[in-house]
Amino acid sequence: MEQRGSVMAQESLAPVAAITNLILGIITILMSNRSENQTSHKRFSALLIGWTFILLSIYNFAETLLDQYYSFVAPTAIDFGLVSLDGIKGRDTLVLIQFGTDAALNIIMLVMALHIPKDMGTGSSWNSMVILVITLYCIIIPALVFLGGFEFAAFQQLLWVVVGIYWTHRYIRGIIGEHKTGEEQYRSESKASAVLLLIWLGWQMIWWLSAFSFLNNEWFVSVLTQLDEPPTTLWLAAVNIGWSIGAVTICALLAGEAFRTSKRGLSPISIIVFVVFFLGFANWIQDKLLLDAYYSCIEGNCAPESSIFELVNYLTSGVLIYLLKPLLFVYLMVQFQIIDTTSERNRNLTRMMILLILLIISSSVIELIQSLIPIPQMISGSILAIGIVFFIGWEEKITESFIGNANIADIDSIQGDGFNDKMLRNTSLLMSFIILYIVALAVIFANAGV
């Protein structure tokens, strides 16, 4: 089946992302458990981010193994339920694991929206209910998708819509509040909301121009022609609503950051928003040039994508999915002091986290340059070694520059309560159980041939 981004670039970022997310997840969970001076709400938020890293790592490991030993399954195919089982137990198990972890990530995204930047509820009863919702969702939804058909996975796009609308509302509220009052707390709210939107919906945002120009429909028609059965109207509606939210949110972020830049100057968040918006043009051009390939699928003989389109996918959706997401999560935790970076117990872990991100980005940039220019491995290895020496030599100053940028308004903007130590421990135990459950369920269903 011809799928957007279905061919991986010359050097896939999935294995790098799998290892990076695993290490970041372990570090974040350890730092949350050591952050006794932080509020219980921030410790819970750190746990959510830590287990998000772990789930992303599992998803990326499954993706890597599929690409290495079977055939690559694009993230779009998982989100929209465009994958079918083929009777190969190893391959089917990995696909089902991706569906299960995707469902867990969706509900964690919703819970994160309810807690960051402002907690929508208070007290232990509210937080107990949130944990219960995560548990029930992760137990029920994967089983329903496995039994009822993968197309049911597309209905989870409604969660994206809810989250996108809510964080966009918080973002616009923060931009307007900052303009009217000049208070930093409003910028902190808009900044946190923008970062979270870029983390969770960033890879959808790069299709904004194709969505508004209905070029997505040309690609989607080529996909529909390859389905064994005609899709339902509800499924089509869920898919269209899902990819439209990315276009709406990036336009809201662009308008907000352009307005703020004209009044207060450029900020790092503004630069990221402008870059993501610009990538929409690059992907629109790619879609235009791929129309012949899409039409060939409609005629029943899909033409393969050229290497240049693999590179464009690498530069756009690949970078956003695999690199920008962990980088922005680390920025969120450090900038808003979700993890206690001032504690001596956490200082070494903080340094390790920041250096890991810098090294991963450096190595990925070198791989990117190699895909554009045929540089010998010895030269690229030397450049990476120089980068490692530089980061180690300037490690303390780099770490201090990351930590020192946090301001009081950012630190105080993440608020909430109602968690005790036992509840926090139970959250980690619960997430461990959910992961084991997803893997076990995938193995059972794959072997049962469902």
Sine and cosine of phi, psi and omega as CSV:
sin_phi,cos_phi,sin_psi,cos_psi,sin_omega,cos_omega
0.00,0.00,0.77,-0.63,0.02,-1.00
-0.97,0.25,0.84,-0.55,-0.04,-1.00
-0.70,-0.72,0.61,-0.79,0.03,-1.00
-0.86,0.51,0.78,-0.63,-0.01,-1.00
0.95,0.32,0.35,0.94,-0.07,-1.00
-0.98,0.22,-0.23,0.97,0.04,-1.00
-0.94,-0.33,0.78,-0.63,-0.04,-1.00
-0.98,0.18,0.47,-0.88,-0.02,-1.00
-0.94,0.34,0.07,-1.00,-0.09,-1.00
-0.78,0.62,-0.67,0.74,0.02,-1.00
-0.82,-0.57,0.96,-0.29,-0.05,-1.00
-0.93,0.37,0.61,-0.79,0.05,-1.00
-1.00,-0.01,-0.11,0.99,-0.06,-1.00
-0.87,0.49,-0.73,0.69,0.02,-1.00
-0.88,0.47,-0.65,0.76,0.04,-1.00
-0.88,0.47,-0.71,0.70,-0.01,-1.00
-0.90,0.44,-0.61,0.79,-0.02,-1.00
-0.88,0.48,-0.75,0.66,-0.02,-1.00
-0.93,0.36,-0.69,0.73,-0.01,-1.00
-0.87,0.50,-0.75,0.66,-0.03,-1.00
-0.90,0.43,-0.59,0.81,0.02,-1.00
-0.89,0.45,-0.74,0.67,-0.01,-1.00
-0.91,0.42,-0.70,0.71,0.01,-1.00
-0.89,0.46,-0.61,0.79,0.03,-1.00
-0.89,0.45,-0.72,0.69,0.01,-1.00
-0.89,0.45,-0.70,0.71,0.00,-1.00
-0.89,0.46,-0.69,0.72,-0.03,-1.00
-0.90,0.44,-0.68,0.74,0.01,-1.00
-0.91,0.42,-0.67,0.74,0.05,-1.00
-0.88,0.48,-0.69,0.73,-0.02,-1.00
-0.93,0.37,-0.56,0.83,0.07,-1.00
-0.90,0.44,-0.67,0.74,0.00,-1.00
-0.93,0.36,-0.39,0.92,0.00,-1.00
-1.00,-0.08,-0.03,1.00,-0.11,-0.99
-1.00,-0.07,0.90,0.44,-0.04,-1.00
-0.90,0.43,-0.43,0.90,-0.03,-1.00
-0.99,0.16,-0.20,0.98,0.02,-1.00
-0.99,0.14,0.37,-0.93,0.08,-1.00
-0.92,0.40,0.42,-0.91,0.00,-1.00
-0.89,0.46,-0.50,0.87,0.01,-1.00
-0.91,0.41,-0.69,0.73,0.02,-1.00
-0.92,0.38,-0.59,0.81,0.03,-1.00
-0.91,0.42,-0.62,0.78,0.06,-1.00
-0.92,0.40,-0.66,0.75,0.03,-1.00
-0.88,0.48,-0.64,0.77,0.04,-1.00
-0.90,0.43,-0.64,0.77,0.05,-1.00
-0.89,0.46,-0.66,0.75,0.04,-1.00
-0.85,0.52,-0.71,0.71,-0.01,-1.00
-0.93,0.38,-0.66,0.75,0.01,-1.00
-0.87,0.50,-0.72,0.69,0.01,-1.00
-0.96,0.28,-0.41,0.91,0.15,-0.99
-0.89,0.45,-0.69,0.72,0.07,-1.00
-0.84,0.54,-0.70,0.71,-0.02,-1.00
-0.89,0.46,-0.72,0.70,0.00,-1.00
-0.90,0.43,-0.65,0.76,0.06,-1.00
-0.88,0.47,-0.62,0.79,0.02,-1.00
-0.89,0.45,-0.70,0.72,0.02,-1.00
-0.88,0.47,-0.69,0.72,0.03,-1.00
-0.87,0.50,-0.72,0.70,-0.03,-1.00
-0.93,0.37,-0.58,0.81,0.07,-1.00
-0.90,0.45,-0.69,0.72,0.04,-1.00
-0.88,0.47,-0.66,0.75,0.02,-1.00
-0.89,0.46,-0.67,0.74,0.01,-1.00
-0.90,0.44,-0.71,0.70,0.00,-1.00
-0.91,0.41,-0.62,0.79,0.05,-1.00
-0.88,0.47,-0.71,0.70,-0.02,-1.00
-0.93,0.38,-0.56,0.83,-0.06,-1.00
-0.97,0.23,-0.66,0.75,-0.16,-0.99
-0.91,-0.41,-0.30,0.95,-0.04,-1.00
-0.79,-0.61,-0.96,-0.29,0.06,-1.00
-0.58,-0.81,0.57,-0.82,-0.06,-1.00
-0.92,0.39,0.69,-0.72,0.08,-1.00
-0.91,-0.42,0.89,-0.45,-0.05,-1.00
-0.93,0.36,0.54,-0.84,0.07,-1.00
-0.82,0.57,-0.56,0.83,0.04,-1.00
-0.87,0.49,-0.62,0.79,-0.01,-1.00
-0.91,0.42,-0.58,0.82,0.05,-1.00
-0.95,0.32,-0.72,0.69,-0.05,-1.00
-0.88,0.48,-0.62,0.78,-0.07,-1.00
-0.99,-0.14,-0.01,1.00,0.02,-1.00
0.95,0.33,0.60,0.80,-0.07,-1.00
-0.99,-0.12,0.45,0.89,-0.03,-1.00
-0.87,-0.49,0.53,-0.85,0.09,-1.00
-0.78,-0.62,0.42,-0.91,0.04,-1.00
-0.99,0.15,0.57,-0.82,-0.06,-1.00
-0.88,-0.47,0.17,0.99,0.07,-1.00
1.00,0.01,-0.11,0.99,0.08,-1.00
-1.00,0.07,0.92,-0.40,-0.21,-0.98
-0.87,0.49,-0.68,0.73,-0.01,-1.00
-0.89,0.46,-0.74,0.67,0.00,-1.00
-0.90,0.43,-0.70,0.72,-0.02,-1.00
-0.90,0.43,-0.62,0.79,0.03,-1.00
-0.88,0.47,-0.69,0.72,0.00,-1.00
-0.91,0.42,-0.64,0.77,0.04,-1.00
-0.89,0.45,-0.69,0.72,0.00,-1.00
-0.92,0.40,-0.59,0.81,0.08,-1.00
-0.88,0.47,-0.65,0.76,0.04,-1.00
-0.89,0.45,-0.68,0.73,0.04,-1.00
-0.88,0.47,-0.67,0.74,-0.02,-1.00
-0.92,0.40,-0.72,0.69,0.01,-1.00
-0.93,0.37,-0.54,0.84,0.06,-1.00
-0.89,0.46,-0.65,0.76,0.05,-1.00
-0.90,0.44,-0.67,0.74,0.02,-1.00
-0.90,0.44,-0.65,0.76,0.02,-1.00
-0.91,0.41,-0.58,0.81,0.01,-1.00
-0.90,0.44,-0.69,0.72,-0.03,-1.00
-0.96,0.28,-0.55,0.84,0.08,-1.00
-0.91,0.43,-0.61,0.79,0.07,-1.00
-0.86,0.52,-0.69,0.72,0.01,-1.00
-0.90,0.43,-0.70,0.72,0.01,-1.00
-0.90,0.44,-0.62,0.78,0.04,-1.00
-0.89,0.47,-0.61,0.79,0.04,-1.00
-0.91,0.42,-0.54,0.84,0.01,-1.00
-0.97,0.24,-0.24,0.97,-0.08,-1.00
-0.90,-0.43,-0.42,0.91,-0.07,-1.00
-0.78,-0.62,0.77,-0.64,0.08,1.00
-0.99,0.12,-0.32,0.95,0.01,-1.00
-0.86,-0.50,0.64,-0.77,0.04,-1.00
-0.98,0.20,0.84,-0.55,-0.05,-1.00
-0.97,0.24,-0.26,0.97,0.03,-1.00
-0.73,-0.69,0.13,-0.99,0.02,-1.00
-0.68,-0.73,0.37,-0.93,0.10,-0.99
1.00,0.00,0.27,-0.96,-0.05,-1.00
-0.93,0.37,-0.52,0.85,0.00,-1.00
-0.90,0.43,-0.68,0.73,0.03,-1.00
-0.88,0.48,-0.72,0.69,-0.03,-1.00
-0.94,0.35,-0.57,0.82,0.08,-1.00
-0.90,0.44,-0.63,0.77,0.02,-1.00
-0.91,0.42,-0.64,0.77,0.02,-1.00
-0.88,0.47,-0.71,0.70,0.01,-1.00
-0.90,0.44,-0.62,0.79,0.04,-1.00
-0.90,0.44,-0.65,0.76,0.01,-1.00
-0.89,0.46,-0.68,0.73,0.04,-1.00
-0.85,0.52,-0.72,0.70,-0.03,-1.00
-0.88,0.48,-0.79,0.61,-0.05,-1.00
-0.89,0.45,-0.65,0.76,-0.02,-1.00
-0.89,0.45,-0.73,0.69,-0.05,-1.00
-0.94,0.35,-0.39,0.92,0.05,-1.00
-0.99,0.11,-0.67,0.74,-0.15,-0.99
-1.00,0.07,-0.75,0.67,-0.16,-0.99
-0.89,0.46,-0.74,0.67,0.04,-1.00
-0.84,0.54,-0.67,0.74,0.01,-1.00
-0.89,0.45,-0.65,0.76,0.03,-1.00
-0.90,0.43,-0.66,0.75,0.01,-1.00
-0.91,0.41,-0.67,0.74,-0.01,-1.00
-0.91,0.41,-0.64,0.77,-0.06,-1.00
-0.99,0.11,-0.67,0.74,-0.12,-0.99
-1.00,0.07,-0.24,0.97,-0.04,-1.00
0.88,-0.47,0.61,-0.79,-0.09,-1.00
-0.91,0.40,-0.35,0.94,0.01,-1.00
-0.89,0.45,-0.35,0.94,0.04,-1.00
-0.92,0.39,-0.35,0.94,0.04,-1.00
-0.88,0.47,-0.49,0.87,-0.03,-1.00
-0.91,0.42,-0.43,0.90,-0.03,-1.00
-0.94,0.33,-0.20,0.98,0.11,-0.99
-0.95,0.32,-0.19,0.98,0.08,-1.00
-0.86,0.51,-0.41,0.91,0.03,-1.00
-0.89,0.46,-0.54,0.84,0.07,-1.00
-0.91,0.42,-0.64,0.77,0.04,-1.00
-0.87,0.49,-0.65,0.76,-0.02,-1.00
-0.90,0.43,-0.73,0.69,0.00,-1.00
-0.87,0.50,-0.75,0.67,-0.01,-1.00
-0.90,0.44,-0.70,0.71,-0.01,-1.00
-0.87,0.49,-0.70,0.72,0.01,-1.00
-0.91,0.41,-0.67,0.75,-0.06,-1.00
-0.92,0.40,-0.76,0.65,-0.01,-1.00
-0.92,0.39,-0.54,0.84,0.07,-1.00
-0.90,0.43,-0.64,0.77,0.06,-1.00
-0.88,0.48,-0.71,0.71,0.02,-1.00
-0.90,0.43,-0.61,0.79,0.00,-1.00
-0.91,0.43,-0.77,0.64,-0.02,-1.00
-0.89,0.45,-0.64,0.77,0.04,-1.00
-0.86,0.51,-0.67,0.74,0.00,-1.00
-0.92,0.40,-0.67,0.74,0.00,-1.00
-0.89,0.46,-0.72,0.70,0.00,-1.00
-0.91,0.41,-0.69,0.73,0.00,-1.00
-0.89,0.46,-0.66,0.75,0.03,-1.00
-0.91,0.42,-0.64,0.77,-0.01,-1.00
-0.91,0.41,-0.63,0.77,-0.06,-1.00
-0.98,0.22,-0.63,0.78,-0.14,-0.99
-0.95,-0.32,-0.42,0.91,-0.07,-1.00
0.97,0.24,0.13,0.99,-0.04,-1.00
-0.99,0.17,0.68,-0.74,-0.06,-1.00
-0.91,0.41,-0.44,0.90,-0.06,-1.00
-0.88,0.47,-0.53,0.85,0.01,-1.00
-0.95,0.31,-0.61,0.79,0.07,-1.00
-0.91,0.42,-0.61,0.80,0.04,-1.00
-0.87,0.49,-0.64,0.77,0.01,-1.00
-0.91,0.40,-0.72,0.70,0.00,-1.00
-0.93,0.38,-0.59,0.81,0.00,-1.00
-0.90,0.43,-0.74,0.67,0.00,-1.00
-0.88,0.47,-0.67,0.74,0.00,-1.00
-0.90,0.43,-0.66,0.75,0.01,-1.00
-0.90,0.43,-0.69,0.73,0.00,-1.00
-0.88,0.47,-0.69,0.72,-0.01,-1.00
-0.92,0.39,-0.60,0.80,0.08,-1.00
-0.90,0.44,-0.67,0.74,0.02,-1.00
-0.92,0.40,-0.58,0.81,0.01,-1.00
-0.91,0.42,-0.77,0.63,-0.16,-0.99
-1.00,0.01,-0.53,0.85,-0.07,-1.00
-0.89,-0.46,0.08,1.00,-0.08,-1.00
-0.84,0.54,-0.67,0.74,-0.06,-1.00
-0.94,0.35,-0.39,0.92,0.10,-1.00
-0.98,0.19,-0.48,0.88,-0.07,-1.00
-0.89,0.46,-0.48,0.88,-0.07,-1.00
-0.95,0.31,-0.11,0.99,0.07,-1.00
-0.98,-0.18,0.31,0.95,-0.14,-0.99
-0.88,0.47,-0.69,0.73,-0.04,-1.00
-0.95,0.33,-0.60,0.80,0.06,-1.00
-0.91,0.42,-0.54,0.84,0.03,-1.00
-0.94,0.34,-0.74,0.67,-0.03,-1.00
-0.93,0.36,-0.51,0.86,0.02,-1.00
-1.00,0.00,0.07,1.00,0.00,-1.00
0.89,0.46,0.32,0.95,0.06,-1.00
-0.94,0.33,-0.43,0.90,0.09,-1.00
-0.84,0.54,-0.56,0.83,-0.03,-1.00
-0.89,0.45,-0.57,0.82,0.01,-1.00
-0.89,0.45,-0.70,0.71,0.04,-1.00
-0.90,0.43,-0.66,0.75,-0.11,-0.99
-0.93,0.36,-0.55,0.83,0.05,-1.00
-0.88,0.47,-0.63,0.78,0.02,-1.00
-0.91,0.43,-0.51,0.86,0.05,-1.00
-0.96,0.29,-0.69,0.72,-0.06,-1.00
-0.89,0.46,-0.54,0.84,-0.02,-1.00
-0.92,0.39,-0.29,0.96,-0.04,-1.00
-0.99,-0.16,-0.03,1.00,0.02,-1.00
-0.97,0.24,0.57,-0.82,-0.01,-1.00
-0.93,0.36,-0.57,0.82,-0.01,-1.00
-0.79,-0.62,0.52,-0.85,0.03,-1.00
-0.90,0.43,0.69,-0.73,-0.03,-1.00
-0.95,0.31,0.37,-0.93,0.04,-1.00
-0.99,0.17,0.32,-0.95,0.02,-1.00
-0.90,0.44,-0.62,0.78,0.00,-1.00
-0.90,0.43,-0.63,0.77,0.02,-1.00
-0.90,0.43,-0.70,0.71,0.03,-1.00
-0.87,0.49,-0.65,0.76,0.01,-1.00
-0.91,0.42,-0.67,0.74,0.00,-1.00
-0.89,0.45,-0.67,0.74,0.00,-1.00
-0.90,0.45,-0.73,0.69,-0.02,-1.00
-0.91,0.42,-0.65,0.76,0.04,-1.00
-0.91,0.42,-0.64,0.77,-0.03,-1.00
-0.88,0.48,-0.74,0.67,-0.05,-1.00
-0.99,0.14,-0.25,0.97,0.05,-1.00
-0.96,0.28,-0.49,0.87,-0.06,-1.00
-0.91,0.42,-0.52,0.86,0.06,-1.00
-0.91,0.42,-0.65,0.76,0.02,-1.00
-0.92,0.40,-0.65,0.76,-0.02,-1.00
-0.93,0.38,-0.69,0.72,-0.07,-1.00
-0.93,0.36,-0.65,0.76,-0.01,-1.00
-0.93,0.38,-0.55,0.83,0.05,-1.00
-0.93,0.37,-0.60,0.80,0.06,-1.00
-0.91,0.41,-0.68,0.73,0.04,-1.00
-0.90,0.43,-0.65,0.76,0.00,-1.00
-0.88,0.47,-0.73,0.68,-0.01,-1.00
-0.88,0.47,-0.69,0.72,-0.02,-1.00
-0.91,0.42,-0.71,0.70,-0.04,-1.00
-0.95,0.30,-0.55,0.83,0.06,-1.00
-0.91,0.42,-0.68,0.74,0.03,-1.00
-0.90,0.44,-0.71,0.70,-0.03,-1.00
-0.92,0.39,-0.62,0.78,0.01,-1.00
-0.89,0.46,-0.62,0.78,0.01,-1.00
-0.92,0.40,-0.42,0.91,-0.03,-1.00
-0.99,-0.14,-0.60,0.80,-0.18,-0.98
-0.80,-0.60,-0.01,1.00,0.03,-1.00
0.99,-0.11,0.14,-0.99,-0.08,-1.00
-0.98,0.22,0.59,-0.81,0.07,-1.00
-0.77,-0.64,0.30,-0.96,0.02,-1.00
-0.84,0.54,-0.63,0.77,0.02,-1.00
-0.90,0.44,-0.64,0.77,0.02,-1.00
-0.87,0.49,-0.68,0.73,-0.02,-1.00
-0.88,0.47,-0.70,0.71,0.00,-1.00
-0.89,0.46,-0.68,0.73,0.01,-1.00
-0.88,0.47,-0.70,0.71,-0.01,-1.00
-0.90,0.44,-0.64,0.77,0.01,-1.00
-0.90,0.43,-0.72,0.69,0.01,-1.00
-0.88,0.48,-0.65,0.76,0.03,-1.00
-0.89,0.46,-0.68,0.73,0.01,-1.00
-0.90,0.44,-0.60,0.80,0.02,-1.00
-0.87,0.49,-0.42,0.91,0.08,-1.00
-0.87,0.49,-0.58,0.81,0.06,-1.00
-0.92,0.39,-0.68,0.73,0.00,-1.00
-0.87,0.49,-0.66,0.75,0.00,-1.00
-0.96,0.29,-0.51,0.86,0.07,-1.00
-0.91,0.41,-0.67,0.74,0.05,-1.00
-0.89,0.46,-0.67,0.74,0.04,-1.00
-0.86,0.50,-0.72,0.70,0.00,-1.00
-0.88,0.48,-0.63,0.77,0.03,-1.00
-0.87,0.49,-0.71,0.70,-0.03,-1.00
-0.95,0.31,-0.36,0.93,-0.01,-1.00
-1.00,-0.04,0.07,1.00,-0.06,-1.00
-0.84,0.54,-0.63,0.78,0.00,-1.00
-0.88,0.47,-0.63,0.78,0.04,-1.00
-0.91,0.41,-0.64,0.77,0.02,-1.00
-0.89,0.45,-0.69,0.72,-0.02,-1.00
-0.92,0.39,-0.54,0.84,0.03,-1.00
-0.91,0.42,-0.52,0.86,0.06,-1.00
-0.93,0.37,-0.61,0.79,0.03,-1.00
-0.89,0.46,-0.57,0.82,0.00,-1.00
-0.99,0.15,-0.06,1.00,0.10,-1.00
1.00,-0.08,0.16,0.99,0.00,-1.00
-0.63,-0.77,1.00,0.08,-0.11,-0.99
-0.91,0.42,0.79,-0.61,0.08,-1.00
-1.00,0.09,0.65,-0.76,-0.01,-1.00
-0.94,0.33,0.48,-0.88,0.07,-1.00
-0.97,0.24,0.52,-0.85,0.03,-1.00
-0.99,0.14,0.20,-0.98,-0.04,-1.00
-0.91,0.42,-0.47,0.89,-0.01,-1.00
-0.91,0.42,-0.55,0.83,0.01,-1.00
-0.97,0.24,-0.51,0.86,0.14,-0.99
-0.88,0.48,-0.67,0.75,-0.01,-1.00
-0.91,0.41,-0.65,0.76,0.03,-1.00
-0.89,0.46,-0.67,0.74,0.06,-1.00
-0.89,0.46,-0.63,0.78,0.03,-1.00
-0.88,0.48,-0.68,0.74,-0.07,-1.00
-0.96,0.27,-0.42,0.91,-0.12,-0.99
-0.95,-0.31,-1.00,0.05,-0.09,-1.00
-0.90,0.44,-0.57,0.82,0.00,-1.00
-0.89,0.46,-0.73,0.69,0.01,-1.00
-0.90,0.43,-0.65,0.76,-0.03,-1.00
-0.93,0.38,-0.65,0.76,-0.05,-1.00
-0.96,0.28,-0.71,0.71,-0.19,-0.98
-1.00,-0.09,-0.52,0.85,-0.10,-0.99
-0.95,-0.32,-0.73,0.68,-0.10,-0.99
-0.92,0.38,-0.58,0.82,-0.04,-1.00
-0.88,0.48,-0.81,0.58,0.03,-1.00
-0.90,0.43,-0.58,0.81,0.01,-1.00
-0.88,0.47,-0.70,0.71,-0.02,-1.00
-0.95,0.32,-0.55,0.83,0.07,-1.00
-0.89,0.46,-0.70,0.71,0.03,-1.00
-0.90,0.44,-0.69,0.73,0.05,-1.00
-0.85,0.53,-0.70,0.71,-0.01,-1.00
-0.88,0.48,-0.71,0.71,-0.04,-1.00
-0.92,0.39,-0.63,0.77,-0.04,-1.00
-0.98,0.21,-0.73,0.69,-0.07,-1.00
-0.90,0.43,-0.62,0.79,-0.06,-1.00
-0.98,-0.19,0.16,0.99,0.06,-1.00
0.79,0.61,0.67,0.75,0.11,-0.99
-0.93,0.38,-0.54,0.84,0.16,-0.99
-0.96,-0.29,0.50,-0.86,-0.04,-1.00
-0.99,0.15,1.00,-0.10,-0.03,-1.00
-1.00,0.08,-0.16,0.99,-0.02,-1.00
-1.00,0.03,-0.30,0.95,-0.03,-1.00
-0.94,0.35,0.65,-0.76,0.04,-1.00
-0.90,0.44,-0.54,0.84,0.00,-1.00
-0.92,0.40,-0.48,0.88,-0.05,-1.00
-0.99,-0.17,-0.13,0.99,-0.13,-0.99
-0.88,0.48,-0.71,0.70,-0.01,-1.00
-0.91,0.41,-0.62,0.79,0.04,-1.00
-0.91,0.40,-0.60,0.80,0.04,-1.00
-0.89,0.45,-0.70,0.71,0.03,-1.00
-0.88,0.47,-0.68,0.73,0.00,-1.00
-0.88,0.47,-0.67,0.75,-0.01,-1.00
-0.89,0.45,-0.73,0.68,-0.05,-1.00
-0.93,0.37,-0.68,0.73,0.02,-1.00
-0.91,0.43,-0.60,0.80,0.03,-1.00
-0.88,0.48,-0.72,0.70,0.01,-1.00
-0.88,0.48,-0.71,0.71,-0.01,-1.00
-0.90,0.44,-0.66,0.75,0.00,-1.00
-0.93,0.36,-0.63,0.77,0.01,-1.00
-0.91,0.42,-0.68,0.74,0.02,-1.00
-0.90,0.45,-0.68,0.73,0.00,-1.00
-0.87,0.49,-0.74,0.67,-0.02,-1.00
-0.91,0.42,-0.59,0.81,0.01,-1.00
-0.93,0.36,-0.62,0.78,0.05,-1.00
-0.90,0.44,-0.64,0.77,0.03,-1.00
-0.90,0.44,-0.68,0.74,0.06,-1.00
-0.87,0.48,-0.63,0.78,0.02,-1.00
-0.90,0.44,-0.69,0.72,0.02,-1.00
-0.89,0.46,-0.63,0.77,0.02,-1.00
-0.90,0.43,-0.54,0.84,0.03,-1.00
-0.95,0.30,-0.39,0.92,0.02,-1.00
-1.00,-0.03,-0.65,0.76,-0.06,-1.00
-0.81,-0.58,0.76,-0.65,-0.01,-1.00
-0.95,0.31,0.99,0.17,0.02,-1.00
-1.00,-0.02,0.72,-0.70,0.03,-1.00
-0.86,0.51,0.51,-0.86,-0.03,-1.00
-0.87,0.50,-0.57,0.82,-0.03,-1.00
-0.90,0.43,-0.63,0.78,0.00,-1.00
-0.94,0.34,-0.71,0.70,-0.01,-1.00
-0.90,0.43,-0.61,0.79,0.05,-1.00
-0.91,0.42,-0.62,0.79,0.03,-1.00
-0.91,0.41,-0.65,0.76,0.03,-1.00
-0.89,0.46,-0.67,0.74,0.03,-1.00
-0.90,0.43,-0.65,0.76,0.01,-1.00
-0.89,0.45,-0.65,0.76,0.05,-1.00
-0.88,0.47,-0.66,0.75,0.03,-1.00
-0.88,0.47,-0.66,0.75,0.01,-1.00
-0.89,0.46,-0.71,0.71,0.02,-1.00
-0.88,0.48,-0.66,0.75,0.01,-1.00
-0.89,0.46,-0.73,0.68,-0.03,-1.00
-0.90,0.44,-0.65,0.76,0.01,-1.00
-0.92,0.38,-0.67,0.74,-0.01,-1.00
-0.91,0.41,-0.59,0.81,-0.03,-1.00
-0.96,-0.29,0.35,0.94,-0.09,-1.00
-0.83,0.56,-0.71,0.70,-0.06,-1.00
-0.91,0.42,-0.70,0.72,0.00,-1.00
-0.92,0.38,-0.62,0.79,0.03,-1.00
-0.89,0.45,-0.71,0.70,0.01,-1.00
-0.89,0.46,-0.70,0.71,0.00,-1.00
-0.89,0.45,-0.58,0.81,0.01,-1.00
-0.92,0.38,-0.58,0.82,0.06,-1.00
-0.92,0.40,-0.77,0.64,-0.09,-1.00
-0.95,0.32,-0.60,0.80,-0.10,-1.00
-0.94,0.33,-0.24,0.97,-0.03,-1.00
-0.98,0.21,-0.23,0.97,-0.01,-1.00
-0.93,0.37,0.66,-0.75,0.07,-1.00
-0.89,-0.46,0.20,-0.98,-0.09,-1.00
-0.88,0.48,-0.64,0.77,-0.01,-1.00
-0.89,0.46,-0.67,0.74,0.03,-1.00
-0.90,0.43,-0.70,0.71,-0.04,-1.00
-0.89,0.45,-0.64,0.77,-0.06,-1.00
-0.99,0.11,-0.13,0.99,-0.10,-0.99
-0.98,0.22,-0.40,0.92,0.03,-1.00
-1.00,-0.01,0.96,-0.28,-0.12,-0.99
-0.75,-0.66,0.46,-0.89,0.05,-1.00
0.29,-0.96,0.03,-1.00,-0.02,-1.00
-0.37,-0.93,-0.14,-0.99,0.18,-0.98
0.99,-0.14,0.11,0.99,0.01,-1.00
-0.94,-0.33,0.71,-0.71,0.14,-0.99
-0.94,-0.34,0.13,-0.99,-0.07,-1.00
-0.86,0.51,-0.62,0.79,-0.01,-1.00
-0.90,0.43,-0.66,0.75,0.00,-1.00
-0.91,0.42,-0.61,0.79,0.03,-1.00
-0.92,0.40,-0.65,0.76,0.04,-1.00
-0.90,0.43,-0.66,0.75,0.00,-1.00
-0.90,0.43,-0.51,0.86,0.04,-1.00
-0.89,0.46,-0.70,0.72,0.02,-1.00
-0.92,0.40,-0.66,0.75,0.06,-1.00
-0.88,0.47,-0.65,0.76,0.00,-1.00
-0.89,0.45,-0.70,0.71,-0.01,-1.00
-0.91,0.41,-0.59,0.81,0.07,-1.00
-0.89,0.46,-0.69,0.73,0.04,-1.00
-0.88,0.47,-0.67,0.74,-0.03,-1.00
-0.88,0.48,-0.67,0.74,0.00,-1.00
-0.90,0.43,-0.71,0.70,0.04,-1.00
-0.88,0.47,-0.64,0.77,0.01,-1.00
-0.89,0.46,-0.71,0.71,-0.02,-1.00
-0.89,0.46,-0.71,0.71,0.00,-1.00
-0.91,0.42,-0.71,0.70,0.00,-1.00
-0.89,0.45,-0.67,0.74,0.00,-1.00
-0.89,0.45,-0.65,0.76,0.00,-1.00
-0.90,0.44,-0.69,0.73,0.01,-1.00
-0.89,0.45,-0.70,0.72,-0.02,-1.00
-0.89,0.45,-0.74,0.67,-0.05,-1.00
-0.93,0.36,-0.59,0.81,0.01,-1.00
-0.92,0.40,-0.65,0.76,0.01,-1.00
-0.96,0.26,-0.43,0.90,0.03,-1.00
-0.98,0.18,-0.24,0.97,0.01,-1.00
0.96,0.29,0.44,0.90,-0.02,-1.00
-0.96,0.28,0.00,0.00,0.00,0.00
